[in-house]
Amino acid sequence: MTVHDLGHLAATITITAGGPRTVVSKTLRHSTLSTTANIYSHLTQQAAHEAGLVSADLAALHRQAVGEA
């Protein structure tokens, strides 16, 4: 594993945990925030998808609790 790989790992962990992309961008010394956003956009898309799944599960549990089909 290279230092470059460690930077990607740290960025992935930070963004996945909800850390600000501006901090990641500055830490990785990207020239623009859009560079960081383009490289790591799949992480925010994945998080949005997972949040949607959780919301659907919660809605189903609520319907069961109140007796709806």
Buried (B, 14 or more C-beta within 10 A) or exposed (E): EEEEEEBBEBBBEBBEEEBEBEEBBEBBEBEEBEEBBEBBEEBBEEBEEEEEEEEEEEEEEEEEEEEEE
